[in-house]
Amino acid sequence: MVAMGRFLQLALPAGVLATGILFSSTSTWAKPEYSRKTKKECSFCHPPDSWNLTDAGKYYREHHYSLEGYKGPAKK
């Protein structure tokens, strides 16, 4: 009985942590390979602290993961 209690003390927190990691790491589309391929920082396609896409990111996704032909917003 004592061994079962000790097991739960160790396994329960580990299980909760593993579950949290599993569900927090949803299938992400942003990949480090994209940054290496384009030689751009992540912030080029994603706003700060977000997985949303900027116009450049949407262009990249819609043009078969290529920035070829992308023209950024006009400079003022």
Contacts in CASP RR format, 6 or more apart in sequence:
PFRMAT RR
TARGET T0000
AUTHOR 0000-0000-0000
METHOD contacts of the structure
MODEL  1
MVAMGRFLQLALPAGVLATGILFSSTSTWAKPEYSRKTKKECSFCHPPDS
WNLTDAGKYYREHHYSLEGYKGPAKK
28 51 0 8 1.000
29 51 0 8 1.000
29 61 0 8 1.000
30 42 0 8 1.000
30 45 0 8 1.000
30 46 0 8 1.000
30 51 0 8 1.000
34 45 0 8 1.000
34 60 0 8 1.000
34 65 0 8 1.000
35 41 0 8 1.000
35 42 0 8 1.000
37 65 0 8 1.000
38 44 0 8 1.000
38 60 0 8 1.000
38 67 0 8 1.000
40 56 0 8 1.000
40 67 0 8 1.000
44 54 0 8 1.000
44 56 0 8 1.000
44 57 0 8 1.000
45 53 0 8 1.000
45 54 0 8 1.000
45 56 0 8 1.000
45 57 0 8 1.000
45 60 0 8 1.000
46 52 0 8 1.000
46 53 0 8 1.000
46 54 0 8 1.000
46 57 0 8 1.000
47 54 0 8 1.000
53 61 0 8 1.000
55 72 0 8 1.000
55 73 0 8 1.000
56 67 0 8 1.000
56 70 0 8 1.000
56 72 0 8 1.000
59 67 0 8 1.000
59 70 0 8 1.000
60 66 0 8 1.000
60 67 0 8 1.000
60 70 0 8 1.000
63 69 0 8 1.000
63 70 0 8 1.000
END
